[in-house]
Amino acid sequence: MGFPGDLNEHGFDPRSGENREMTRQAIDLVLEIWKDPKPGNYKSKWWEGLAGAAVGYAVFYPFAWIGDRLNRPIMGWGDVKLSAALGTFLGLAPLLLGLYLGVLVGGFVVIIVYAARLFGFNRVLIPYGPYLVAGGIISILYFREIADWISTQL
């Protein structure tokens, strides 16, 4: 499975089936989590998804808006929409943890990229979406354990 532009952009042919195994593994992982949702199993109210979407949109909206006004890509609108979607699925508290973890991981990568500029790699734009998704996945799987650990530290 792949997109026709993948041959030109990344050098692999979606018709060859090389990536079908990875797609199958990703789908199997999602189905396995749905079958046995113990790691992220908690009860939430109906409005938590709505509140999570609103907060997810509001957190990154100013950065995208300012980037548009300055005509410099601070953060894209796709990241704003992705954080709203994560808020819909995660709810309010897990969203905040997921965004926090995503910002930490993304910030670590930014430090590495800025260090690479010393060696001649200039003007590298960093997609932020993968780090937001990574934070969301960690929040899905380990929210309860992390929240319990934080509560013992306070």
FIKENU-949269 format. One record per atom (N, C-alpha, C): residue number from 1; atom name; x, y, z. Coordinates in Angstrom, 2 decimals. Example, Ala and Ser with C-alpha at 12.3 -4.5 7.8 and 13.67 -1.06 7.14 Angstrom:
2
+-----+----+---------+---------+---------+
!   i ! at !       u !       v !       w !
+-----+----+---------+---------+---------+
!   1 !  N !   13.19 !   -5.69 !    7.80 !
!   1 ! CA !   12.30 !   -4.50 !    7.80 !
!   1 !  C !   13.20 !   -3.30 !    7.80 !
!   2 !  N !   12.85 !   -2.25 !    7.08 !
!   2 ! CA !   13.67 !   -1.06 !    7.14 !
!   2 !  C !   12.90 !    0.03 !    7.87 !
+-----+----+---------+---------+---------+
// end
This chain:
154
+-----+----+---------+---------+---------+
!   i ! at !       u !       v !       w !
+-----+----+---------+---------+---------+
!   1 !  N !    0.84 !   -1.16 !    0.00 !
!   1 ! CA !    0.00 !    0.00 !    0.00 !
!   1 !  C !    0.89 !    1.23 !    0.00 !
!   2 !  N !    0.54 !    2.20 !   -0.79 !
!   2 ! CA !    1.33 !    3.41 !   -0.87 !
!   2 !  C !    0.67 !    4.38 !   -1.82 !
!   3 !  N !    1.29 !    5.49 !   -2.00 !
!   3 ! CA !    0.76 !    6.53 !   -2.87 !
!   3 !  C !    1.57 !    6.58 !   -4.16 !
!   4 !  N !    0.94 !    6.95 !   -5.27 !
!   4 ! CA !    1.68 !    7.00 !   -6.54 !
!   4 !  C !    2.89 !    7.92 !   -6.49 !
!   5 !  N !    2.86 !    8.98 !   -5.72 !
!   5 ! CA !    3.98 !    9.89 !   -5.63 !
!   5 !  C !    5.17 !    9.32 !   -4.87 !
!   6 !  N !    4.97 !    8.17 !   -4.20 !
!   6 ! CA !    6.06 !    7.58 !   -3.43 !
!   6 !  C !    7.23 !    7.16 !   -4.31 !
!   7 !  N !    6.96 !    6.75 !   -5.56 !
!   7 ! CA !    8.04 !    6.34 !   -6.45 !
!   7 !  C !    8.95 !    7.51 !   -6.76 !
!   8 !  N !    8.34 !    8.65 !   -7.04 !
!   8 ! CA !    9.14 !    9.84 !   -7.35 !
!   8 !  C !    9.82 !   10.41 !   -6.12 !
!   9 !  N !    9.09 !   10.46 !   -5.03 !
!   9 ! CA !    9.58 !   11.12 !   -3.82 !
!   9 !  C !   10.58 !   10.27 !   -3.04 !
!  10 !  N !   10.26 !    9.00 !   -2.86 !
!  10 ! CA !   11.06 !    8.15 !   -1.97 !
!  10 !  C !   11.75 !    6.98 !   -2.68 !
!  11 !  N !   11.44 !    6.78 !   -3.94 !
!  11 ! CA !   12.14 !    5.75 !   -4.69 !
!  11 !  C !   11.60 !    4.34 !   -4.54 !
!  12 !  N !   10.39 !    4.17 !   -4.03 !
!  12 ! CA !    9.85 !    2.83 !   -4.00 !
!  12 !  C !    8.48 !    2.79 !   -4.68 !
!  13 !  N !    8.20 !    1.65 !   -5.28 !
!  13 ! CA !    7.00 !    1.47 !   -6.08 !
!  13 !  C !    5.90 !    0.85 !   -5.22 !
!  14 !  N !    4.76 !    1.52 !   -5.07 !
!  14 ! CA !    3.69 !    0.98 !   -4.22 !
!  14 !  C !    3.07 !   -0.29 !   -4.80 !
!  15 !  N !    3.25 !   -0.53 !   -6.09 !
!  15 ! CA !    2.67 !   -1.73 !   -6.70 !
!  15 !  C !    3.49 !   -2.98 !   -6.43 !
!  16 !  N !    4.74 !   -2.81 !   -5.99 !
!  16 ! CA !    5.61 !   -3.97 !   -5.78 !
!  16 !  C !    5.23 !   -4.75 !   -4.53 !
!  17 !  N !    4.56 !   -4.11 !   -3.57 !
!  17 ! CA !    4.13 !   -4.79 !   -2.37 !
!  17 !  C !    5.16 !   -4.83 !   -1.27 !
!  18 !  N !    6.28 !   -4.12 !   -1.44 !
!  18 ! CA !    7.33 !   -4.15 !   -0.41 !
!  18 !  C !    6.84 !   -3.58 !    0.92 !
!  19 !  N !    5.95 !   -2.62 !    0.86 !
!  19 ! CA !    5.50 !   -1.96 !    2.09 !
!  19 !  C !    4.21 !   -2.55 !    2.65 !
!  20 !  N !    3.68 !   -3.54 !    2.00 !
!  20 ! CA !    2.43 !   -4.12 !    2.47 !
!  20 !  C !    2.62 !   -4.83 !    3.81 !
!  21 !  N !    3.78 !   -5.41 !    4.03 !
!  21 ! CA !    4.04 !   -6.10 !    5.30 !
!  21 !  C !    4.02 !   -5.11 !    6.45 !
!  22 !  N !    4.64 !   -3.93 !    6.26 !
!  22 ! CA !    4.65 !   -2.91 !    7.30 !
!  22 !  C !    3.23 !   -2.40 !    7.56 !
!  23 !  N !    2.44 !   -2.22 !    6.50 !
!  23 ! CA !    1.06 !   -1.77 !    6.66 !
!  23 !  C !    0.25 !   -2.82 !    7.43 !
!  24 !  N !    0.45 !   -4.09 !    7.09 !
!  24 ! CA !   -0.27 !   -5.16 !    7.78 !
!  24 !  C !    0.11 !   -5.20 !    9.26 !
!  25 !  N !    1.38 !   -5.01 !    9.56 !
!  25 ! CA !    1.82 !   -5.02 !   10.96 !
!  25 !  C !    1.22 !   -3.85 !   11.74 !
!  26 !  N !    1.14 !   -2.69 !   11.11 !
!  26 ! CA !    0.54 !   -1.54 !   11.78 !
!  26 !  C !   -0.94 !   -1.77 !   12.06 !
!  27 !  N !   -1.65 !   -2.34 !   11.09 !
!  27 ! CA !   -3.08 !   -2.63 !   11.28 !
!  27 !  C !   -3.26 !   -3.69 !   12.36 !
!  28 !  N !   -2.41 !   -4.71 !   12.36 !
!  28 ! CA !   -2.48 !   -5.74 !   13.40 !
!  28 !  C !   -2.26 !   -5.16 !   14.79 !
!  29 !  N !   -1.33 !   -4.22 !   14.91 !
!  29 ! CA !   -1.07 !   -3.59 !   16.20 !
!  29 !  C !   -2.29 !   -2.82 !   16.69 !
!  30 !  N !   -2.92 !   -2.05 !   15.82 !
!  30 ! CA !   -4.12 !   -1.29 !   16.21 !
!  30 !  C !   -5.24 !   -2.25 !   16.60 !
!  31 !  N !   -5.44 !   -3.31 !   15.83 !
!  31 ! CA !   -6.51 !   -4.26 !   16.16 !
!  31 !  C !   -6.22 !   -4.98 !   17.48 !
!  32 !  N !   -4.96 !   -5.25 !   17.75 !
!  32 ! CA !   -4.60 !   -5.91 !   19.01 !
!  32 !  C !   -4.89 !   -5.00 !   20.20 !
!  33 !  N !   -4.62 !   -3.70 !   20.05 !
!  33 ! CA !   -4.92 !   -2.76 !   21.13 !
!  33 !  C !   -6.42 !   -2.67 !   21.34 !
!  34 !  N !   -7.20 !   -2.71 !   20.26 !
!  34 ! CA !   -8.66 !   -2.64 !   20.40 !
!  34 !  C !   -9.22 !   -3.90 !   21.03 !
!  35 !  N !   -8.61 !   -5.06 !   20.75 !
!  35 ! CA !   -9.10 !   -6.30 !   21.34 !
!  35 !  C !   -8.85 !   -6.36 !   22.83 !
!  36 !  N !   -7.66 !   -5.89 !   23.25 !
!  36 ! CA !   -7.27 !   -5.98 !   24.65 !
!  36 !  C !   -6.75 !   -4.62 !   25.11 !
!  37 !  N !   -7.65 !   -3.70 !   25.46 !
!  37 ! CA !   -7.22 !   -2.33 !   25.74 !
!  37 !  C !   -6.75 !   -2.08 !   27.17 !
!  38 !  N !   -6.15 !   -3.08 !   27.80 !
!  38 ! CA !   -5.75 !   -2.91 !   29.20 !
!  38 !  C !   -4.82 !   -1.73 !   29.45 !
!  39 !  N !   -3.78 !   -1.51 !   28.62 !
!  39 ! CA !   -2.86 !   -0.42 !   28.97 !
!  39 !  C !   -3.54 !    0.94 !   29.08 !
!  40 !  N !   -4.46 !    1.26 !   28.19 !
!  40 ! CA !   -5.07 !    2.58 !   28.22 !
!  40 !  C !   -6.53 !    2.55 !   28.59 !
!  41 !  N !   -6.98 !    1.54 !   29.30 !
!  41 ! CA !   -8.39 !    1.38 !   29.60 !
!  41 !  C !   -8.78 !    2.26 !   30.79 !
!  42 !  N !   -9.59 !    3.25 !   30.54 !
!  42 ! CA !  -10.14 !    4.06 !   31.60 !
!  42 !  C !  -11.46 !    4.63 !   31.10 !
!  43 !  N !  -12.32 !    4.96 !   32.02 !
!  43 ! CA !  -13.65 !    5.47 !   31.67 !
!  43 !  C !  -13.59 !    6.99 !   31.57 !
!  44 !  N !  -14.30 !    7.53 !   30.59 !
!  44 ! CA !  -14.32 !    8.98 !   30.44 !
!  44 !  C !  -15.75 !    9.41 !   30.10 !
!  45 !  N !  -16.01 !   10.66 !   30.35 !
!  45 ! CA !  -17.32 !   11.24 !   30.05 !
!  45 !  C !  -17.38 !   11.62 !   28.58 !
!  46 !  N !  -18.58 !   11.81 !   28.06 !
!  46 ! CA !  -18.75 !   12.12 !   26.64 !
!  46 !  C !  -18.15 !   13.46 !   26.27 !
!  47 !  N !  -18.12 !   14.39 !   27.19 !
!  47 ! CA !  -17.65 !   15.73 !   26.88 !
!  47 !  C !  -16.14 !   15.86 !   26.91 !
!  48 !  N !  -15.43 !   14.84 !   27.43 !
!  48 ! CA !  -13.98 !   14.93 !   27.49 !
!  48 !  C !  -13.35 !   14.94 !   26.11 !
!  49 !  N !  -13.92 !   14.22 !   25.17 !
!  49 ! CA !  -13.42 !   14.25 !   23.80 !
!  49 !  C !  -13.62 !   15.61 !   23.16 !
!  50 !  N !  -14.77 !   16.21 !   23.42 !
!  50 ! CA !  -15.03 !   17.55 !   22.90 !
!  50 !  C !  -14.10 !   18.58 !   23.53 !
!  51 !  N !  -13.91 !   18.49 !   24.83 !
!  51 ! CA !  -12.99 !   19.40 !   25.52 !
!  51 !  C !  -11.56 !   19.17 !   25.05 !
!  52 !  N !  -11.18 !   17.92 !   24.85 !
!  52 ! CA !   -9.84 !   17.62 !   24.35 !
!  52 !  C !   -9.60 !   18.19 !   22.97 !
!  53 !  N !  -10.61 !   18.10 !   22.10 !
!  53 ! CA !  -10.48 !   18.66 !   20.75 !
!  53 !  C !  -10.32 !   20.17 !   20.81 !
!  54 !  N !  -11.12 !   20.83 !   21.65 !
!  54 ! CA !  -11.04 !   22.29 !   21.77 !
!  54 !  C !   -9.68 !   22.72 !   22.32 !
!  55 !  N !   -9.21 !   22.03 !   23.34 !
!  55 ! CA !   -7.92 !   22.39 !   23.94 !
!  55 !  C !   -6.78 !   22.06 !   22.97 !
!  56 !  N !   -6.87 !   20.91 !   22.30 !
!  56 ! CA !   -5.84 !   20.55 !   21.33 !
!  56 !  C !   -5.74 !   21.57 !   20.21 !
!  57 !  N !   -6.87 !   22.08 !   19.75 !
!  57 ! CA !   -6.86 !   23.11 !   18.71 !
!  57 !  C !   -6.33 !   24.43 !   19.25 !
!  58 !  N !   -6.74 !   24.78 !   20.46 !
!  58 ! CA !   -6.37 !   26.08 !   21.03 !
!  58 !  C !   -4.90 !   26.14 !   21.42 !
!  59 !  N !   -4.28 !   25.02 !   21.75 !
!  59 ! CA !   -2.88 !   25.04 !   22.19 !
!  59 !  C !   -1.96 !   25.47 !   21.06 !
!  60 !  N !   -2.16 !   24.94 !   19.86 !
!  60 ! CA !   -1.23 !   25.22 !   18.77 !
!  60 !  C !   -1.73 !   26.27 !   17.78 !
!  61 !  N !   -2.98 !   26.69 !   17.90 !
!  61 ! CA !   -3.53 !   27.69 !   16.99 !
!  61 !  C !   -2.72 !   28.98 !   16.96 !
!  62 !  N !   -2.32 !   29.54 !   18.12 !
!  62 ! CA !   -1.55 !   30.81 !   18.06 !
!  62 !  C !   -0.24 !   30.68 !   17.29 !
!  63 !  N !    0.44 !   29.54 !   17.39 !
!  63 ! CA !    1.71 !   29.37 !   16.69 !
!  63 !  C !    1.50 !   29.34 !   15.18 !
!  64 !  N !    0.48 !   28.64 !   14.72 !
!  64 ! CA !    0.20 !   28.60 !   13.28 !
!  64 !  C !   -0.27 !   29.96 !   12.78 !
!  65 !  N !   -1.08 !   30.64 !   13.56 !
!  65 ! CA !   -1.59 !   31.96 !   13.16 !
!  65 !  C !   -0.45 !   32.97 !   13.06 !
!  66 !  N !    0.43 !   33.00 !   14.05 !
!  66 ! CA !    1.56 !   33.92 !   14.03 !
!  66 !  C !    2.49 !   33.58 !   12.87 !
!  67 !  N !    2.70 !   32.28 !   12.62 !
!  67 ! CA !    3.53 !   31.89 !   11.49 !
!  67 !  C !    2.96 !   32.36 !   10.16 !
!  68 !  N !    1.64 !   32.30 !   10.02 !
!  68 ! CA !    1.01 !   32.82 !    8.81 !
!  68 !  C !    1.22 !   34.33 !    8.69 !
!  69 !  N !    1.06 !   35.05 !    9.77 !
!  69 ! CA !    1.19 !   36.51 !    9.73 !
!  69 !  C !    2.62 !   36.95 !    9.45 !
!  70 !  N !    3.59 !   36.21 !    9.97 !
!  70 ! CA !    4.99 !   36.54 !    9.75 !
!  70 !  C !    5.53 !   35.95 !    8.44 !
!  71 !  N !    4.72 !   35.12 !    7.79 !
!  71 ! CA !    5.11 !   34.44 !    6.55 !
!  71 !  C !    6.33 !   33.55 !    6.77 !
!  72 !  N !    6.40 !   32.97 !    7.97 !
!  72 ! CA !    7.45 !   32.01 !    8.33 !
!  72 !  C !    6.78 !   30.80 !    8.95 !
!  73 !  N !    7.14 !   29.60 !    8.54 !
!  73 ! CA !    6.48 !   28.41 !    9.07 !
!  73 !  C !    6.93 !   28.06 !   10.49 !
!  74 !  N !    6.22 !   28.59 !   11.47 !
!  74 ! CA !    6.51 !   28.22 !   12.86 !
!  74 !  C !    5.91 !   26.84 !   13.14 !
!  75 !  N !    4.64 !   26.70 !   12.82 !
!  75 ! CA !    3.94 !   25.43 !   12.96 !
!  75 !  C !    2.84 !   25.41 !   11.91 !
!  76 !  N !    2.65 !   24.27 !   11.28 !
!  76 ! CA !    1.65 !   24.18 !   10.23 !
!  76 !  C !    0.25 !   23.96 !   10.78 !
!  77 !  N !   -0.73 !   24.23 !    9.93 !
!  77 ! CA !   -2.12 !   24.02 !   10.32 !
!  77 !  C !   -2.45 !   22.54 !   10.47 !
!  78 !  N !   -1.69 !   21.69 !    9.80 !
!  78 ! CA !   -1.90 !   20.26 !    9.97 !
!  78 !  C !   -1.60 !   19.80 !   11.38 !
!  79 !  N !   -0.59 !   20.40 !   12.01 !
!  79 ! CA !   -0.28 !   20.08 !   13.40 !
!  79 !  C !   -1.39 !   20.52 !   14.34 !
!  80 !  N !   -2.01 !   21.66 !   14.02 !
!  80 ! CA !   -3.13 !   22.15 !   14.83 !
!  80 !  C !   -4.30 !   21.18 !   14.74 !
!  81 !  N !   -4.61 !   20.75 !   13.52 !
!  81 ! CA !   -5.71 !   19.80 !   13.32 !
!  81 !  C !   -5.40 !   18.45 !   13.94 !
!  82 !  N !   -4.14 !   18.02 !   13.85 !
!  82 ! CA !   -3.74 !   16.75 !   14.45 !
!  82 !  C !   -3.89 !   16.79 !   15.97 !
!  83 !  N !   -3.51 !   17.88 !   16.59 !
!  83 ! CA !   -3.65 !   17.96 !   18.05 !
!  83 !  C !   -5.13 !   17.99 !   18.44 !
!  84 !  N !   -5.98 !   18.59 !   17.61 !
!  84 ! CA !   -7.42 !   18.55 !   17.89 !
!  84 !  C !   -7.95 !   17.13 !   17.75 !
!  85 !  N !   -7.49 !   16.41 !   16.74 !
!  85 ! CA !   -7.92 !   15.01 !   16.56 !
!  85 !  C !   -7.43 !   14.14 !   17.72 !
!  86 !  N !   -6.19 !   14.36 !   18.15 !
!  86 ! CA !   -5.69 !   13.61 !   19.30 !
!  86 !  C !   -6.53 !   13.90 !   20.54 !
!  87 !  N !   -6.93 !   15.16 !   20.71 !
!  87 ! CA !   -7.78 !   15.52 !   21.84 !
!  87 !  C !   -9.12 !   14.83 !   21.80 !
!  88 !  N !   -9.66 !   14.65 !   20.59 !
!  88 ! CA !  -10.94 !   13.96 !   20.44 !
!  88 !  C !  -10.82 !   12.51 !   20.89 !
!  89 !  N !   -9.74 !   11.85 !   20.52 !
!  89 ! CA !   -9.58 !   10.44 !   20.85 !
!  89 !  C !   -9.10 !   10.21 !   22.27 !
!  90 !  N !   -8.22 !   11.09 !   22.76 !
!  90 ! CA !   -7.62 !   10.85 !   24.06 !
!  90 !  C !   -8.44 !   11.42 !   25.22 !
!  91 !  N !   -9.10 !   12.52 !   25.02 !
!  91 ! CA !   -9.73 !   13.22 !   26.12 !
!  91 !  C !   -8.78 !   14.28 !   26.66 !
!  92 !  N !   -9.22 !   15.02 !   27.64 !
!  92 ! CA !   -8.48 !   16.19 !   28.07 !
!  92 !  C !   -7.17 !   15.86 !   28.80 !
!  93 !  N !   -7.21 !   15.09 !   29.85 !
!  93 ! CA !   -6.00 !   14.82 !   30.64 !
!  93 !  C !   -4.96 !   14.03 !   29.83 !
!  94 !  N !   -5.33 !   12.94 !   29.15 !
!  94 ! CA !   -4.32 !   12.23 !   28.36 !
!  94 !  C !   -3.77 !   13.08 !   27.21 !
!  95 !  N !   -4.59 !   13.99 !   26.67 !
!  95 ! CA !   -4.11 !   14.88 !   25.62 !
!  95 !  C !   -2.99 !   15.77 !   26.14 !
!  96 !  N !   -3.19 !   16.35 !   27.30 !
!  96 ! CA !   -2.17 !   17.23 !   27.85 !
!  96 !  C !   -0.86 !   16.49 !   28.08 !
!  97 !  N !   -0.95 !   15.27 !   28.58 !
!  97 ! CA !    0.26 !   14.46 !   28.75 !
!  97 !  C !    0.87 !   14.14 !   27.40 !
!  98 !  N !    0.05 !   13.75 !   26.42 !
!  98 ! CA !    0.56 !   13.40 !   25.10 !
!  98 !  C !    1.22 !   14.58 !   24.41 !
!  99 !  N !    0.62 !   15.76 !   24.51 !
!  99 ! CA !    1.23 !   16.94 !   23.90 !
!  99 !  C !    2.53 !   17.30 !   24.60 !
! 100 !  N !    2.55 !   17.17 !   25.91 !
! 100 ! CA !    3.77 !   17.45 !   26.67 !
! 100 !  C !    4.90 !   16.51 !   26.24 !
! 101 !  N !    4.59 !   15.22 !   26.14 !
! 101 ! CA !    5.61 !   14.26 !   25.72 !
! 101 !  C !    6.04 !   14.51 !   24.28 !
! 102 !  N !    5.08 !   14.86 !   23.42 !
! 102 ! CA !    5.42 !   15.17 !   22.03 !
! 102 !  C !    6.32 !   16.38 !   21.91 !
! 103 !  N !    6.07 !   17.39 !   22.72 !
! 103 ! CA !    6.91 !   18.59 !   22.72 !
! 103 !  C !    8.31 !   18.24 !   23.24 !
! 104 !  N !    8.40 !   17.38 !   24.26 !
! 104 ! CA !    9.71 !   16.98 !   24.76 !
! 104 !  C !   10.52 !   16.23 !   23.71 !
! 105 !  N !    9.88 !   15.24 !   23.07 !
! 105 ! CA !   10.59 !   14.46 !   22.06 !
! 105 !  C !   10.96 !   15.33 !   20.86 !
! 106 !  N !   10.02 !   16.15 !   20.40 !
! 106 ! CA !   10.30 !   17.07 !   19.29 !
! 106 !  C !   11.39 !   18.06 !   19.64 !
! 107 !  N !   11.39 !   18.57 !   20.86 !
! 107 ! CA !   12.43 !   19.49 !   21.30 !
! 107 !  C !   13.79 !   18.85 !   21.31 !
! 108 !  N !   13.84 !   17.59 !   21.71 !
! 108 ! CA !   15.11 !   16.86 !   21.69 !
! 108 !  C !   15.64 !   16.75 !   20.27 !
! 109 !  N !   14.76 !   16.45 !   19.32 !
! 109 ! CA !   15.16 !   16.35 !   17.92 !
! 109 !  C !   15.61 !   17.71 !   17.39 !
! 110 !  N !   14.93 !   18.78 !   17.79 !
! 110 ! CA !   15.31 !   20.12 !   17.35 !
! 110 !  C !   16.72 !   20.46 !   17.84 !
! 111 !  N !   17.05 !   20.09 !   19.05 !
! 111 ! CA !   18.40 !   20.33 !   19.57 !
! 111 !  C !   19.43 !   19.60 !   18.71 !
! 112 !  N !   19.13 !   18.38 !   18.33 !
! 112 ! CA !   20.04 !   17.62 !   17.47 !
! 112 !  C !   20.18 !   18.29 !   16.10 !
! 113 !  N !   19.06 !   18.76 !   15.54 !
! 113 ! CA !   19.10 !   19.41 !   14.23 !
! 113 !  C !   19.90 !   20.71 !   14.31 !
! 114 !  N !   19.70 !   21.49 !   15.36 !
! 114 ! CA !   20.47 !   22.72 !   15.50 !
! 114 !  C !   21.96 !   22.42 !   15.69 !
! 115 !  N !   22.27 !   21.35 !   16.38 !
! 115 ! CA !   23.68 !   20.96 !   16.51 !
! 115 !  C !   24.24 !   20.54 !   15.15 !
! 116 !  N !   23.42 !   19.92 !   14.31 !
! 116 ! CA !   23.87 !   19.51 !   12.97 !
! 116 !  C !   24.13 !   20.72 !   12.07 !
! 117 !  N !   23.52 !   21.85 !   12.39 !
! 117 ! CA !   23.80 !   23.06 !   11.60 !
! 117 !  C !   25.25 !   23.49 !   11.72 !
! 118 !  N !   25.88 !   23.12 !   12.80 !
! 118 ! CA !   27.29 !   23.44 !   12.96 !
! 118 !  C !   28.15 !   22.73 !   11.92 !
! 119 !  N !   27.61 !   21.62 !   11.39 !
! 119 ! CA !   28.33 !   20.83 !   10.40 !
! 119 !  C !   27.83 !   21.06 !    8.97 !
! 120 !  N !   27.03 !   22.12 !    8.77 !
! 120 ! CA !   26.65 !   22.50 !    7.42 !
! 120 !  C !   25.24 !   22.16 !    6.99 !
! 121 !  N !   24.43 !   21.56 !    7.84 !
! 121 ! CA !   23.04 !   21.27 !    7.48 !
! 121 !  C !   22.20 !   22.51 !    7.83 !
! 122 !  N !   21.80 !   23.25 !    6.82 !
! 122 ! CA !   21.09 !   24.50 !    7.06 !
! 122 !  C !   19.63 !   24.40 !    6.65 !
! 123 !  N !   18.81 !   25.18 !    7.32 !
! 123 ! CA !   17.38 !   25.35 !    7.00 !
! 123 !  C !   16.65 !   24.03 !    6.84 !
! 124 !  N !   16.73 !   23.20 !    7.83 !
! 124 ! CA !   16.00 !   21.95 !    7.82 !
! 124 !  C !   14.68 !   22.18 !    8.54 !
! 125 !  N !   13.56 !   21.98 !    7.83 !
! 125 ! CA !   12.25 !   22.09 !    8.47 !
! 125 !  C !   11.92 !   20.74 !    9.10 !
! 126 !  N !   11.45 !   20.78 !   10.31 !
! 126 ! CA !   11.18 !   19.56 !   11.06 !
! 126 !  C !    9.67 !   19.34 !   11.12 !
! 127 !  N !    9.18 !   18.23 !   10.57 !
! 127 ! CA !    7.75 !   17.95 !   10.72 !
! 127 !  C !    7.45 !   17.60 !   12.18 !
! 128 !  N !    6.44 !   18.24 !   12.73 !
! 128 ! CA !    6.14 !   18.08 !   14.15 !
! 128 !  C !    5.12 !   16.97 !   14.41 !
! 129 !  N !    4.37 !   16.61 !   13.38 !
! 129 ! CA !    3.32 !   15.61 !   13.54 !
! 129 !  C !    3.77 !   14.28 !   14.10 !
! 130 !  N !    4.87 !   13.71 !   13.63 !
! 130 ! CA !    5.29 !   12.41 !   14.17 !
! 130 !  C !    5.54 !   12.44 !   15.67 !
! 131 !  N !    6.04 !   13.55 !   16.18 !
! 131 ! CA !    6.32 !   13.64 !   17.62 !
! 131 !  C !    5.04 !   13.82 !   18.42 !
! 132 !  N !    4.07 !   14.51 !   17.84 !
! 132 ! CA !    2.76 !   14.61 !   18.50 !
! 132 !  C !    2.09 !   13.23 !   18.56 !
! 133 !  N !    2.19 !   12.49 !   17.46 !
! 133 ! CA !    1.61 !   11.15 !   17.44 !
! 133 !  C !    2.33 !   10.24 !   18.42 !
! 134 !  N !    3.66 !   10.34 !   18.49 !
! 134 ! CA !    4.41 !    9.52 !   19.45 !
! 134 !  C !    3.98 !    9.82 !   20.88 !
! 135 !  N !    3.81 !   11.11 !   21.20 !
! 135 ! CA !    3.32 !   11.47 !   22.53 !
! 135 !  C !    1.92 !   10.95 !   22.78 !
! 136 !  N !    1.06 !   10.98 !   21.76 !
! 136 ! CA !   -0.29 !   10.45 !   21.89 !
! 136 !  C !   -0.30 !    8.95 !   22.12 !
! 137 !  N !    0.56 !    8.23 !   21.41 !
! 137 ! CA !    0.63 !    6.77 !   21.58 !
! 137 !  C !    1.13 !    6.42 !   22.98 !
! 138 !  N !    2.15 !    7.13 !   23.44 !
! 138 ! CA !    2.64 !    6.89 !   24.81 !
! 138 !  C !    1.53 !    7.18 !   25.81 !
! 139 !  N !    0.77 !    8.22 !   25.57 !
! 139 ! CA !   -0.33 !    8.57 !   26.48 !
! 139 !  C !   -1.43 !    7.52 !   26.46 !
! 140 !  N !   -1.72 !    6.97 !   25.28 !
! 140 ! CA !   -2.72 !    5.91 !   25.18 !
! 140 !  C !   -2.28 !    4.69 !   25.98 !
! 141 !  N !   -1.04 !    4.30 !   25.81 !
! 141 ! CA !   -0.57 !    3.06 !   26.41 !
! 141 !  C !   -0.23 !    3.18 !   27.90 !
! 142 !  N !    0.29 !    4.34 !   28.33 !
! 142 ! CA !    0.82 !    4.44 !   29.68 !
! 142 !  C !    0.27 !    5.60 !   30.49 !
! 143 !  N !   -0.87 !    6.15 !   30.11 !
! 143 ! CA !   -1.40 !    7.31 !   30.83 !
! 143 !  C !   -1.63 !    7.00 !   32.30 !
! 144 !  N !   -2.27 !    5.89 !   32.59 !
! 144 ! CA !   -2.61 !    5.58 !   33.98 !
! 144 !  C !   -1.35 !    5.42 !   34.82 !
! 145 !  N !   -0.34 !    4.70 !   34.30 !
! 145 ! CA !    0.89 !    4.51 !   35.05 !
! 145 !  C !    1.62 !    5.83 !   35.28 !
! 146 !  N !    1.68 !    6.67 !   34.25 !
! 146 ! CA !    2.36 !    7.96 !   34.38 !
! 146 !  C !    1.61 !    8.87 !   35.34 !
! 147 !  N !    0.28 !    8.88 !   35.24 !
! 147 ! CA !   -0.53 !    9.71 !   36.15 !
! 147 !  C !   -0.37 !    9.25 !   37.60 !
! 148 !  N !   -0.36 !    7.92 !   37.82 !
! 148 ! CA !   -0.15 !    7.41 !   39.18 !
! 148 !  C !    1.23 !    7.79 !   39.70 !
! 149 !  N !    2.25 !    7.70 !   38.86 !
! 149 ! CA !    3.60 !    8.05 !   39.27 !
! 149 !  C !    3.69 !    9.54 !   39.60 !
! 150 !  N !    3.07 !   10.39 !   38.78 !
! 150 ! CA !    3.08 !   11.83 !   39.05 !
! 150 !  C !    2.38 !   12.13 !   40.37 !
! 151 !  N !    1.27 !   11.45 !   40.64 !
! 151 ! CA !    0.54 !   11.71 !   41.88 !
! 151 !  C !    1.34 !   11.30 !   43.11 !
! 152 !  N !    2.20 !   10.30 !   42.98 !
! 152 ! CA !    3.04 !    9.92 !   44.12 !
! 152 !  C !    4.19 !   10.90 !   44.32 !
! 153 !  N !    4.55 !   11.64 !   43.28 !
! 153 ! CA !    5.66 !   12.59 !   43.37 !
! 153 !  C !    5.23 !   13.93 !   43.97 !
! 154 !  N !    3.93 !   14.20 !   43.98 !
! 154 ! CA !    3.45 !   15.49 !   44.49 !
! 154 !  C !    3.32 !   15.51 !   45.99 !
+-----+----+---------+---------+---------+
// end
